[in-house]
Amino acid sequence: MDVMGAIRITGGVLGGRQIAVPPSGVRPSQDRLRQGVFSSLGAFVEGTRVLDLFAGSGALGFEALSRGAASVCWVERHPGTVAVLQRNVRDISAATPGALLRVIRGDAMAPDRYAAHGPFDLVFADPPYGAGTESGLLSRLLVLLCRPALLATGAVLVYEQPAAAPVASSPSWDLVRERKSGDSRWLLYRLRGAEPAPVPREP
């Protein structure tokens, strides 16, 4: 399958390795943005069960895997993109033999497709710009992720959106951090609960 190129994993045991990027329809997160996100998350990533929604090339999930995540579940609906993502998983799985890796073809906003593989500790969501990011998609996702048993207590969500898009709030989530990187902004939310996980510290 032809691909437009590759991007590199920025840190961890797989740091420097290349992952293929589909020829169209995806917008991989910039190196600087990914480095900022994972610097902020720090040791929280180790041992987590990760859900990577709107996965595209899978870059955010692979970054988490490289930094010690126990499992990663990528969710992507475009068949061509799924094929490239599956290839990336096959190429890297040998280097992380203890991790459980899954690729699910489906809609990120339809949790029936992936809920059985939870509960998840860490969620990444990087929807295509212009696909509802400015008109309430984040607000809907904050509600959707509160489905029973989908997330672990104190789970963390990292959401990427255009820098000009509004920042959503929810009674079920605390906004822990927000940062701009070029024309993008990433937001870090923590799910409220009786025994929350430690808040990732400032880098």
Backbone as ProteinMPNN parsed JSONL, in Angstrom:
{"seq_chain_A": "MDVMGAIRITGGVLGGRQIAVPPSGVRPSQDRLRQGVFSSLGAFVEGTRVLDLFAGSGALGFEALSRGAASVCWVERHPGTVAVLQRNVRDISAATPGALLRVIRGDAMAPDRYAAHGPFDLVFADPPYGAGTESGLLSRLLVLLCRPALLATGAVLVYEQPAAAPVASSPSWDLVRERKSGDSRWLLYRLRGAEPAPVPREP", "coords_chain_A": {"N_chain_A": [[0.847, -1.191, 0.0], [0.577, 2.2, -0.835], [2.048, 4.909, 0.901], [2.181, 8.195, 2.322], [4.439, 8.839, 3.647], [6.345, 8.885, 6.65], [6.284, 9.103, 10.238], [8.071, 9.744, 13.272], [8.444, 7.978, 16.373], [8.685, 9.675, 19.387], [9.896, 9.231, 21.884], [10.864, 7.046, 24.668], [11.12, 3.391, 24.755], [10.812, 2.747, 22.112], [11.653, 4.936, 20.821], [12.495, 7.012, 18.082], [11.849, 5.15, 16.146], [10.142, 4.556, 13.051], [6.8, 5.159, 11.951], [4.303, 4.305, 9.615], [2.413, 6.591, 7.592], [-0.871, 7.145, 6.511], [-1.859, 7.871, 3.062], [-3.725, 9.921, 2.803], [-6.297, 11.834, 4.488], [-5.613, 11.908, 7.192], [-4.148, 13.658, 9.983], [-1.374, 13.74, 11.393], [-0.333, 14.188, 14.781], [1.886, 16.815, 15.677], [5.434, 16.464, 16.229], [6.393, 18.1, 18.332], [4.066, 18.646, 19.782], [3.304, 16.056, 20.614], [5.529, 15.412, 22.196], [5.231, 17.325, 24.21], [2.786, 16.545, 25.375], [3.414, 13.958, 26.419], [5.548, 14.493, 28.061], [4.216, 15.929, 29.99], [2.425, 13.99, 30.98], [4.18, 12.089, 32.031], [5.281, 9.597, 34.33], [2.8, 8.532, 34.657], [1.85, 7.119, 32.466], [2.897, 4.549, 32.488], [2.081, 1.168, 32.577], [-0.59, 1.596, 31.968], [-3.902, 1.111, 30.542], [-4.703, 1.818, 27.382], [-6.734, 3.831, 25.282], [-7.069, 4.786, 22.032], [-8.634, 7.02, 20.226], [-10.141, 8.009, 17.07], [-7.899, 7.247, 15.561], [-6.082, 7.333, 13.339], [-2.837, 7.285, 12.084], [-2.051, 6.106, 14.389], [-0.246, 7.261, 16.109], [-0.281, 8.487, 18.729], [-1.071, 6.394, 20.405], [1.08, 4.63, 19.928], [3.173, 6.131, 20.985], [2.461, 6.051, 23.697], [2.652, 3.284, 24.147], [5.396, 2.967, 23.746], [6.301, 4.15, 26.019], [5.638, 2.478, 28.085], [2.955, 1.599, 28.371], [0.462, -0.837, 29.177], [-1.45, -1.943, 27.5], [-2.931, -1.215, 24.311], [-5.63, 0.086, 22.557], [-6.655, 0.831, 19.466], [-8.903, 2.883, 17.673], [-10.454, 3.357, 14.667], [-12.175, 4.465, 11.773], [-11.912, 4.624, 8.961], [-11.343, 2.55, 6.214], [-8.952, 2.354, 4.627], [-7.096, 3.727, 6.196], [-7.176, 2.142, 8.48], [-5.947, -0.17, 7.491], [-3.271, 0.675, 7.126], [-2.668, 1.312, 9.765], [-2.902, -1.213, 10.975], [-0.748, -2.452, 9.779], [1.337, -0.942, 10.899], [1.081, -1.756, 13.585], [1.68, -4.498, 13.37], [4.364, -4.31, 12.585], [5.584, -3.26, 14.832], [4.884, -4.76, 17.021], [6.54, -6.933, 17.69], [8.602, -5.775, 19.062], [7.539, -5.119, 21.462], [6.676, -7.326, 23.249], [5.154, -7.954, 25.54], [2.867, -6.449, 25.603], [-0.634, -5.841, 25.051], [-2.227, -5.492, 22.07], [-4.635, -3.946, 20.022], [-6.566, -3.346, 17.09], [-9.362, -1.654, 16.082], [-11.891, -1.405, 13.746], [-14.071, 1.099, 13.476], [-16.511, 3.523, 14.63], [-15.43, 6.185, 16.564], [-17.207, 7.478, 18.202], [-19.039, 5.622, 18.918], [-19.32, 3.679, 21.367], [-20.009, 1.0, 21.795], [-18.507, -0.518, 20.109], [-15.995, -0.806, 21.229], [-16.091, -0.93, 24.01], [-16.034, -3.331, 25.441], [-13.387, -3.938, 25.771], [-12.382, -2.424, 27.761], [-11.903, -1.68, 31.329], [-10.5, 1.556, 30.581], [-7.532, 3.417, 31.277], [-6.3, 5.634, 30.21], [-7.046, 7.888, 27.711], [-6.788, 8.901, 24.375], [-7.788, 11.365, 22.075], [-8.056, 12.538, 18.933], [-9.613, 14.043, 16.82], [-10.357, 14.605, 13.294], [-9.711, 17.879, 12.163], [-12.339, 20.178, 11.614], [-14.286, 18.298, 11.624], [-16.489, 18.534, 13.303], [-15.206, 19.46, 15.526], [-15.378, 22.078, 16.302], [-17.973, 22.373, 17.028], [-19.118, 21.133, 19.281], [-18.249, 18.446, 19.547], [-16.326, 17.614, 21.435], [-17.685, 18.103, 23.854], [-19.734, 16.216, 23.622], [-18.215, 13.89, 23.611], [-17.1, 13.884, 26.183], [-19.331, 13.248, 27.688], [-20.072, 10.76, 26.586], [-17.885, 9.115, 27.256], [-18.306, 8.607, 29.887], [-19.814, 6.407, 30.181], [-20.85, 3.498, 31.977], [-18.287, 1.411, 33.299], [-16.551, 1.795, 31.188], [-14.314, 3.432, 31.571], [-11.567, 3.554, 33.9], [-11.469, 4.437, 37.397], [-10.521, 7.777, 37.981], [-9.444, 8.11, 35.456], [-7.654, 9.471, 32.618], [-8.047, 11.854, 30.037], [-6.746, 12.907, 26.987], [-7.118, 15.407, 24.714], [-7.05, 16.644, 21.442], [-7.388, 19.634, 19.583], [-8.354, 22.326, 17.29], [-6.589, 25.388, 17.887], [-8.209, 27.614, 18.123], [-10.69, 26.645, 18.823], [-13.431, 26.262, 21.154], [-13.045, 25.553, 24.681], [-14.292, 22.818, 26.314], [-16.373, 22.052, 29.17], [-17.251, 19.87, 31.915], [-19.317, 18.353, 34.391], [-18.373, 15.926, 35.22], [-15.7, 15.775, 34.797], [-12.411, 17.035, 35.466], [-10.603, 19.74, 34.227], [-7.333, 19.582, 33.835], [-5.087, 20.567, 32.563], [-4.098, 22.728, 29.867], [-2.666, 23.367, 26.719], [-1.191, 25.239, 24.084], [0.029, 24.519, 20.828], [1.463, 25.563, 18.111], [-0.984, 25.703, 15.629], [-2.685, 24.18, 17.076], [-4.346, 22.886, 20.018], [-3.919, 21.119, 23.01], [-5.728, 19.348, 25.466], [-5.955, 18.293, 28.81], [-7.79, 16.189, 30.687], [-9.14, 14.933, 33.779], [-10.974, 12.223, 34.991], [-13.477, 12.511, 37.418], [-13.683, 10.975, 40.637], [-13.936, 8.628, 43.395], [-11.435, 7.709, 44.234], [-9.118, 9.139, 42.892], [-6.6, 8.886, 40.346], [-3.126, 9.888, 40.624], [-2.539, 13.288, 39.75], [-1.049, 14.091, 36.675], [2.107, 15.698, 36.665], [3.399, 19.047, 36.15], [5.668, 19.452, 33.426]], "CA_chain_A": [[0.0, 0.0, 0.0], [1.343, 3.431, -0.881], [1.855, 5.828, 1.998], [2.748, 9.495, 2.026], [5.694, 9.007, 4.359], [6.383, 8.297, 7.98], [6.648, 9.959, 11.355], [8.866, 8.984, 14.237], [8.09, 7.952, 17.788], [9.596, 10.687, 19.919], [10.567, 8.879, 23.126], [10.625, 5.716, 25.207], [11.924, 2.29, 24.238], [10.682, 2.719, 20.654], [12.005, 6.259, 20.336], [13.227, 7.055, 16.822], [11.278, 4.245, 15.151], [9.223, 5.176, 12.111], [5.511, 4.533, 11.689], [3.783, 4.744, 8.324], [1.287, 7.523, 7.61], [-1.737, 6.954, 5.33], [-1.636, 8.897, 2.042], [-4.677, 11.025, 2.904], [-7.353, 11.696, 5.47], [-5.149, 11.988, 8.568], [-3.305, 14.804, 10.326], [-0.635, 13.273, 12.561], [0.077, 15.197, 15.748], [3.25, 17.268, 15.513], [6.396, 15.948, 17.206], [6.452, 18.98, 19.499], [2.858, 18.448, 20.568], [3.377, 14.751, 21.283], [6.53, 15.495, 23.253], [4.646, 18.077, 25.308], [1.777, 15.708, 26.033], [3.992, 12.857, 27.19], [6.317, 15.096, 29.144], [3.244, 16.287, 31.024], [1.892, 12.763, 31.578], [5.244, 11.486, 32.816], [5.215, 8.185, 34.701], [1.402, 8.07, 34.674], [1.588, 6.24, 31.318], [3.389, 3.189, 32.729], [1.107, 0.183, 33.013], [-1.971, 1.98, 31.671], [-4.675, 0.554, 29.445], [-4.853, 3.023, 26.556], [-7.713, 3.874, 24.193], [-6.683, 5.827, 21.073], [-9.796, 7.257, 19.366], [-9.79, 8.742, 15.84], [-6.487, 6.895, 15.724], [-5.218, 7.691, 12.215], [-1.628, 6.452, 12.013], [-1.845, 5.467, 15.687], [0.956, 7.834, 16.715], [-0.392, 8.709, 20.168], [-1.037, 5.086, 21.045], [2.44, 4.096, 19.866], [3.978, 6.878, 21.961], [2.145, 5.492, 25.01], [3.241, 1.952, 24.173], [6.833, 3.137, 23.889], [6.574, 4.613, 27.384], [5.302, 1.482, 29.084], [1.547, 1.221, 28.486], [0.257, -2.29, 29.198], [-2.257, -2.319, 26.344], [-3.419, -0.108, 23.493], [-6.743, -0.216, 21.659], [-6.824, 1.908, 18.496], [-10.21, 2.876, 17.021], [-10.409, 4.16, 13.438], [-13.25, 3.969, 10.922], [-11.607, 4.637, 7.527], [-10.709, 1.255, 5.931], [-7.575, 2.499, 4.178], [-6.287, 4.112, 7.346], [-7.077, 0.96, 9.329], [-4.961, -1.083, 6.91], [-1.941, 1.195, 7.453], [-2.513, 1.174, 11.212], [-2.632, -2.625, 11.264], [0.64, -2.695, 9.367], [2.203, -0.358, 11.934], [1.021, -2.608, 14.77], [2.451, -5.707, 13.082], [5.787, -3.994, 12.527], [6.121, -2.86, 16.135], [4.485, -5.681, 18.085], [7.654, -7.791, 18.1], [9.469, -5.017, 19.972], [6.816, -4.942, 22.735], [5.972, -8.611, 23.326], [4.276, -8.089, 26.687], [1.712, -5.553, 25.514], [-1.817, -6.308, 24.327], [-2.491, -4.475, 21.058], [-5.828, -4.207, 19.223], [-7.036, -2.327, 16.157], [-10.805, -1.832, 15.867], [-12.475, -0.545, 12.738], [-15.372, 1.542, 13.951], [-16.717, 4.931, 14.93], [-14.982, 6.54, 17.907], [-18.342, 7.958, 18.978], [-19.936, 4.476, 19.127], [-18.537, 2.879, 22.312], [-20.301, -0.434, 21.741], [-17.471, -1.173, 19.307], [-14.739, -1.021, 21.956], [-16.283, -0.904, 25.463], [-15.715, -4.628, 26.04], [-11.942, -4.045, 25.985], [-12.02, -1.577, 28.885], [-11.869, -0.221, 31.445], [-9.281, 2.212, 30.138], [-6.964, 4.406, 32.191], [-5.795, 6.789, 29.463], [-7.719, 8.005, 26.417], [-6.376, 9.953, 23.446], [-8.782, 11.645, 21.042], [-7.521, 13.544, 18.008], [-10.495, 13.989, 15.647], [-9.974, 15.487, 12.183], [-10.197, 19.256, 12.268], [-13.459, 20.408, 10.713], [-15.257, 17.194, 11.724], [-17.306, 18.739, 14.491], [-14.403, 19.882, 16.665], [-15.781, 23.414, 16.712], [-19.424, 22.413, 17.248], [-19.6, 20.317, 20.376], [-17.817, 17.055, 19.587], [-15.673, 17.356, 22.712], [-18.719, 18.008, 24.891], [-20.41, 14.918, 23.474], [-17.282, 12.833, 23.993], [-16.979, 13.885, 27.641], [-20.495, 12.518, 28.197], [-20.017, 9.389, 26.087], [-16.859, 8.342, 27.954], [-18.772, 8.298, 31.243], [-20.559, 5.143, 30.155], [-20.365, 2.613, 33.039], [-17.253, 0.401, 33.072], [-15.678, 2.098, 30.052], [-13.073, 4.014, 32.078], [-11.192, 3.303, 35.281], [-11.549, 5.594, 38.278], [-9.388, 8.678, 37.819], [-8.876, 8.032, 34.102], [-7.205, 10.723, 32.002], [-8.326, 12.063, 28.618], [-5.987, 13.939, 26.276], [-7.901, 15.748, 23.53], [-6.414, 17.647, 20.577], [-8.356, 20.393, 18.802], [-7.794, 23.584, 16.801], [-6.315, 26.33, 18.965], [-9.299, 28.581, 18.233], [-11.926, 25.991, 19.241], [-13.731, 26.476, 22.576], [-12.684, 24.51, 25.642], [-15.524, 22.332, 26.94], [-16.328, 21.651, 30.574], [-18.204, 18.813, 32.262], [-19.322, 18.077, 35.836], [-17.733, 14.636, 35.485], [-14.281, 15.858, 34.477], [-11.609, 18.204, 35.822], [-9.608, 20.154, 33.249], [-6.081, 19.676, 34.578], [-4.061, 21.32, 31.84], [-4.289, 23.005, 28.446], [-1.474, 23.953, 26.12], [-1.218, 25.48, 22.651], [1.216, 24.149, 20.067], [1.148, 25.982, 16.752], [-2.415, 25.959, 15.431], [-3.415, 23.157, 17.826], [-4.369, 22.935, 21.479], [-4.271, 19.866, 23.655], [-6.392, 19.484, 26.754], [-5.817, 17.11, 29.658], [-8.879, 16.076, 31.65], [-9.144, 13.762, 34.647], [-12.31, 11.814, 35.414], [-13.682, 12.61, 38.846], [-14.034, 9.705, 41.266], [-13.648, 8.546, 44.829], [-10.011, 7.481, 44.451], [-8.495, 9.539, 41.628], [-5.18, 8.64, 40.102], [-2.355, 11.134, 40.771], [-2.556, 14.218, 38.61], [0.261, 14.268, 36.053], [2.727, 16.951, 37.067], [3.954, 19.912, 35.117], [7.025, 19.045, 33.045]], "C_chain_A": [[0.878, 1.234, 0.0], [1.012, 4.287, 0.332], [2.59, 7.105, 1.687], [4.097, 9.7, 2.694], [5.61, 8.346, 5.709], [6.65, 9.39, 9.0], [7.356, 9.102, 12.378], [8.226, 9.021, 15.613], [9.133, 8.775, 18.526], [10.328, 10.29, 21.191], [10.229, 7.478, 23.577], [11.461, 4.658, 24.505], [11.866, 2.181, 22.72], [11.084, 4.048, 20.028], [12.868, 6.217, 19.086], [12.682, 6.126, 15.762], [10.244, 4.967, 14.307], [7.91, 4.408, 12.064], [4.943, 5.145, 10.411], [2.567, 5.641, 8.517], [0.442, 7.287, 6.365], [-1.586, 8.113, 4.347], [-2.588, 10.076, 2.133], [-5.61, 10.769, 4.07], [-6.914, 11.726, 6.922], [-4.263, 13.218, 8.726], [-2.526, 14.408, 11.571], [-0.251, 14.427, 13.482], [1.548, 15.549, 15.55], [4.144, 16.655, 16.587], [6.377, 16.778, 18.481], [5.233, 18.803, 20.385], [2.91, 17.12, 21.311], [4.395, 14.766, 22.414], [5.985, 16.25, 24.455], [3.635, 17.27, 26.09], [2.438, 14.673, 26.935], [4.955, 13.34, 28.267], [5.392, 15.44, 30.304], [2.695, 15.045, 31.735], [2.926, 12.052, 32.448], [5.017, 10.01, 33.084], [3.789, 7.654, 34.76], [1.139, 7.036, 33.594], [1.926, 4.787, 31.627], [2.285, 2.284, 33.261], [-0.339, 0.499, 32.676], [-2.567, 1.156, 30.543], [-5.157, 1.743, 28.612], [-5.914, 2.804, 25.483], [-7.352, 5.052, 23.306], [-7.804, 5.972, 20.056], [-9.425, 8.16, 18.2], [-8.297, 8.503, 15.555], [-5.586, 7.332, 14.575], [-4.04, 6.742, 12.107], [-1.355, 5.726, 13.314], [-0.729, 6.075, 16.5], [0.854, 7.987, 18.23], [-0.387, 7.392, 20.935], [0.348, 4.464, 21.036], [3.371, 4.83, 20.825], [3.727, 6.331, 23.369], [2.753, 4.099, 25.176], [4.745, 2.035, 24.413], [7.227, 3.515, 25.308], [5.994, 3.696, 28.456], [3.844, 1.163, 29.275], [1.405, -0.297, 28.408], [-0.535, -2.774, 28.002], [-2.679, -1.056, 25.605], [-4.516, -0.638, 22.585], [-6.943, 0.991, 20.752], [-8.193, 1.773, 17.824], [-10.174, 3.858, 15.854], [-11.448, 3.601, 12.476], [-12.906, 3.888, 9.449], [-10.836, 3.37, 7.153], [-9.261, 1.368, 5.459], [-6.636, 2.858, 5.306], [-6.114, 2.936, 8.297], [-6.016, -0.001, 8.798], [-3.533, -0.631, 7.222], [-1.667, 1.047, 8.948], [-2.205, -0.269, 11.589], [-1.211, -3.005, 10.873], [1.614, -2.142, 10.402], [2.247, -1.243, 13.175], [1.826, -3.883, 14.543], [3.952, -5.433, 13.128], [6.39, -3.751, 13.907], [5.852, -3.897, 17.226], [5.629, -6.563, 18.568], [8.57, -7.103, 19.104], [8.824, -4.792, 21.334], [6.005, -6.198, 23.025], [5.007, -8.737, 24.493], [2.994, -7.291, 26.604], [0.588, -6.192, 24.704], [-2.251, -5.2, 23.371], [-3.692, -4.885, 20.215], [-6.088, -3.035, 18.298], [-8.503, -2.636, 15.864], [-11.247, -0.86, 14.788], [-13.882, -0.167, 13.197], [-15.362, 3.024, 14.254], [-16.302, 5.205, 16.37], [-16.128, 6.978, 18.806], [-19.394, 6.862, 19.199], [-19.243, 3.48, 20.056], [-18.874, 1.4, 22.342], [-19.229, -1.206, 20.988], [-16.224, -1.523, 20.131], [-14.893, -1.115, 23.477], [-15.863, -2.214, 26.134], [-14.234, -4.782, 26.355], [-11.456, -3.146, 27.116], [-12.014, -2.364, 30.189], [-10.498, 0.338, 31.083], [-8.847, 3.271, 31.155], [-6.607, 5.713, 31.493], [-6.418, 6.776, 28.076], [-7.095, 9.158, 25.64], [-7.48, 10.129, 22.412], [-8.268, 12.81, 20.199], [-8.365, 13.523, 16.736], [-10.005, 14.911, 14.543], [-10.532, 16.883, 12.386], [-11.292, 19.469, 11.223], [-14.508, 19.318, 10.76], [-16.077, 17.311, 13.0], [-16.534, 19.243, 15.69], [-14.802, 21.259, 17.158], [-17.256, 23.47, 17.101], [-19.89, 21.358, 18.241], [-19.143, 18.883, 20.422], [-17.166, 16.726, 20.925], [-16.697, 17.222, 23.834], [-19.443, 16.672, 24.832], [-19.51, 13.779, 23.922], [-17.127, 12.756, 25.504], [-18.151, 13.155, 28.289], [-20.396, 11.042, 27.827], [-19.032, 8.528, 26.894], [-17.244, 7.999, 29.392], [-19.664, 7.069, 31.294], [-19.996, 4.195, 31.215], [-19.359, 1.58, 32.526], [-16.345, 0.686, 31.883], [-14.32, 2.606, 30.516], [-12.836, 3.598, 33.521], [-11.36, 4.581, 36.105], [-10.311, 6.463, 38.113], [-8.742, 8.643, 36.455], [-8.57, 9.43, 33.567], [-7.558, 10.717, 30.522], [-7.423, 13.167, 28.099], [-6.68, 14.173, 24.941], [-7.182, 16.835, 22.746], [-7.485, 18.317, 19.718], [-7.678, 21.636, 18.237], [-7.632, 24.577, 17.954], [-7.46, 27.308, 19.184], [-10.601, 27.971, 18.721], [-12.174, 26.215, 20.73], [-13.321, 25.281, 23.426], [-13.95, 24.096, 26.389], [-15.294, 21.996, 28.408], [-17.409, 20.608, 30.82], [-18.173, 18.608, 33.767], [-18.626, 16.771, 36.199], [-16.217, 14.667, 35.309], [-13.671, 17.138, 35.043], [-10.642, 18.495, 34.683], [-8.322, 20.448, 34.009], [-5.085, 20.593, 33.889], [-4.522, 21.6, 30.422], [-3.062, 23.724, 27.926], [-1.714, 24.158, 24.624], [0.114, 25.056, 22.042], [0.931, 24.451, 18.603], [-0.321, 26.307, 16.623], [-3.286, 24.942, 16.16], [-3.392, 23.474, 19.316], [-4.637, 21.534, 21.988], [-4.745, 20.14, 25.075], [-6.239, 18.187, 27.529], [-6.892, 17.165, 30.733], [-8.663, 14.843, 32.528], [-10.569, 13.485, 35.1], [-12.419, 11.888, 36.932], [-14.112, 11.263, 39.412], [-13.58, 9.695, 42.706], [-12.156, 8.41, 45.106], [-9.263, 7.837, 43.173], [-7.032, 9.166, 41.551], [-4.431, 9.958, 40.304], [-2.429, 11.999, 39.53], [-1.171, 14.28, 38.007], [0.819, 15.648, 36.371], [3.163, 17.765, 35.865], [5.34, 19.416, 34.749], [8.036, 20.048, 33.543]], "O_chain_A": [[1.837, 1.304, 0.768], [-0.144, 4.386, 0.743], [3.52, 7.111, 0.88], [4.824, 10.632, 2.349], [4.89, 7.365, 5.892], [7.17, 10.457, 8.674], [7.252, 7.875, 12.354], [7.547, 9.985, 15.969], [10.332, 8.593, 18.315], [11.301, 10.949, 21.557], [9.413, 6.796, 22.959], [12.387, 4.973, 23.758], [12.757, 1.598, 22.102], [10.878, 4.26, 18.833], [13.852, 5.479, 19.027], [13.009, 6.284, 14.586], [9.557, 5.871, 14.781], [7.891, 3.179, 12.127], [5.085, 6.341, 10.16], [1.797, 5.482, 9.465], [0.986, 7.232, 5.262], [-1.224, 9.219, 4.748], [-2.29, 11.14, 1.591], [-5.71, 9.651, 4.577], [-7.752, 11.585, 7.813], [-3.709, 13.743, 7.761], [-2.955, 14.701, 12.687], [0.112, 15.508, 13.019], [2.365, 14.667, 15.284], [3.697, 16.364, 17.696], [6.347, 16.23, 19.583], [5.35, 18.81, 21.61], [2.596, 17.059, 22.5], [4.151, 14.195, 23.477], [6.242, 15.866, 25.596], [3.622, 17.3, 27.32], [2.056, 14.53, 28.097], [5.151, 12.662, 29.275], [5.752, 15.26, 31.467], [2.521, 15.053, 32.953], [2.583, 11.48, 33.482], [4.614, 9.26, 32.195], [3.587, 6.448, 34.9], [0.293, 6.16, 33.775], [1.298, 3.882, 31.077], [1.639, 2.591, 34.263], [-1.235, -0.253, 33.058], [-1.859, 0.588, 29.712], [-5.928, 2.573, 29.093], [-5.986, 1.744, 24.862], [-7.329, 6.193, 23.768], [-7.926, 5.163, 19.136], [-8.512, 8.98, 18.308], [-7.538, 9.447, 15.336], [-4.427, 7.672, 14.81], [-4.223, 5.526, 12.044], [-0.519, 4.823, 13.353], [-0.293, 5.48, 17.485], [1.798, 7.655, 18.947], [0.231, 7.288, 21.995], [0.755, 3.839, 22.015], [4.262, 4.217, 21.414], [4.667, 6.165, 24.146], [3.304, 3.779, 26.229], [5.299, 1.261, 25.193], [8.343, 3.239, 25.748], [5.871, 4.098, 29.613], [3.497, 0.508, 30.257], [2.132, -0.96, 27.669], [-0.325, -3.892, 27.532], [-2.771, 0.024, 26.189], [-4.361, -1.67, 21.931], [-7.355, 2.055, 21.214], [-8.594, 0.672, 17.448], [-9.898, 5.044, 16.036], [-11.592, 2.383, 12.371], [-13.56, 3.136, 8.727], [-9.769, 3.127, 7.717], [-8.424, 0.556, 5.853], [-5.513, 2.359, 5.373], [-5.036, 2.746, 8.859], [-5.265, -0.585, 9.58], [-2.68, -1.457, 7.547], [-0.556, 0.696, 9.347], [-1.341, -0.521, 12.429], [-0.555, -3.787, 11.561], [2.601, -2.794, 10.742], [3.313, -1.459, 13.752], [2.573, -4.306, 15.425], [4.718, -6.24, 13.654], [7.574, -4.009, 14.124], [6.533, -3.902, 18.252], [5.679, -6.907, 19.748], [9.236, -7.764, 19.901], [9.485, -4.327, 22.262], [4.775, -6.146, 23.046], [4.104, -9.572, 24.435], [2.118, -7.442, 27.456], [0.832, -6.982, 23.792], [-2.602, -4.103, 23.804], [-3.771, -6.02, 19.747], [-5.864, -1.879, 18.659], [-8.842, -3.744, 15.448], [-11.017, 0.345, 14.886], [-14.767, -1.018, 13.291], [-14.333, 3.691, 14.146], [-16.767, 4.535, 17.291], [-16.039, 6.867, 20.029], [-20.514, 7.153, 19.62], [-18.634, 2.523, 19.576], [-18.092, 0.61, 22.869], [-19.058, -2.407, 21.199], [-15.481, -2.436, 19.77], [-13.905, -1.358, 24.17], [-15.39, -2.205, 27.27], [-13.857, -5.665, 27.126], [-10.26, -3.102, 27.405], [-12.11, -3.591, 30.165], [-9.474, -0.322, 31.258], [-9.671, 3.922, 31.798], [-6.612, 6.775, 32.115], [-6.332, 5.783, 27.354], [-6.899, 10.25, 26.175], [-8.042, 9.147, 21.928], [-8.074, 13.919, 20.697], [-7.909, 13.05, 15.695], [-9.313, 15.892, 14.817], [-11.7, 17.044, 12.742], [-11.183, 18.998, 10.091], [-15.505, 19.379, 10.039], [-16.329, 16.322, 13.688], [-17.111, 19.44, 16.76], [-14.584, 21.578, 18.327], [-17.741, 24.538, 17.474], [-20.948, 20.756, 18.057], [-19.615, 18.137, 21.281], [-17.428, 15.666, 21.493], [-16.588, 16.326, 24.671], [-19.732, 16.068, 25.865], [-19.973, 12.817, 24.535], [-17.032, 11.658, 26.052], [-17.984, 12.514, 29.326], [-20.614, 10.173, 28.672], [-19.308, 7.363, 27.181], [-16.579, 7.189, 30.038], [-20.206, 6.736, 32.347], [-18.776, 4.092, 31.346], [-19.548, 0.965, 31.477], [-15.452, -0.11, 31.595], [-13.292, 2.26, 29.934], [-13.776, 3.326, 34.268], [-11.387, 5.68, 35.552], [-9.188, 5.959, 38.104], [-7.609, 9.097, 36.297], [-9.148, 10.426, 34.003], [-7.391, 9.708, 29.836], [-7.339, 14.24, 28.697], [-6.815, 13.254, 24.134], [-6.752, 17.836, 23.319], [-8.376, 17.651, 19.19], [-6.565, 21.975, 18.641], [-8.44, 24.6, 18.881], [-7.665, 27.783, 20.301], [-11.543, 28.709, 19.012], [-11.218, 26.345, 21.495], [-13.26, 24.148, 22.947], [-14.602, 24.926, 27.023], [-14.176, 21.697, 28.829], [-18.355, 20.477, 30.044], [-17.102, 18.681, 34.37], [-18.323, 16.538, 37.369], [-15.53, 13.699, 35.635], [-14.32, 18.182, 35.096], [-9.938, 17.597, 34.222], [-8.231, 21.437, 34.735], [-4.33, 21.31, 34.546], [-5.254, 20.803, 29.836], [-2.49, 24.579, 28.602], [-2.367, 23.339, 23.978], [1.175, 25.209, 22.649], [0.238, 23.688, 17.931], [-0.859, 27.092, 17.404], [-4.485, 24.847, 15.897], [-2.543, 24.22, 19.804], [-5.495, 20.832, 21.452], [-4.245, 21.022, 25.772], [-6.379, 17.102, 26.964], [-6.906, 18.063, 31.575], [-8.086, 13.847, 32.093], [-11.282, 14.389, 35.536], [-11.552, 11.384, 37.647], [-14.817, 10.5, 38.752], [-12.928, 10.625, 43.179], [-11.662, 8.936, 46.103], [-8.819, 6.948, 42.447], [-6.323, 9.134, 42.557], [-5.023, 11.03, 40.172], [-2.387, 11.503, 38.404], [-0.199, 14.498, 38.73], [0.094, 16.642, 36.349], [3.281, 17.268, 34.745], [6.11, 19.008, 35.618], [9.235, 19.879, 33.32]]}, "name": "protein", "num_of_chains": 1, "seq": "MDVMGAIRITGGVLGGRQIAVPPSGVRPSQDRLRQGVFSSLGAFVEGTRVLDLFAGSGALGFEALSRGAASVCWVERHPGTVAVLQRNVRDISAATPGALLRVIRGDAMAPDRYAAHGPFDLVFADPPYGAGTESGLLSRLLVLLCRPALLATGAVLVYEQPAAAPVASSPSWDLVRERKSGDSRWLLYRLRGAEPAPVPREP"}
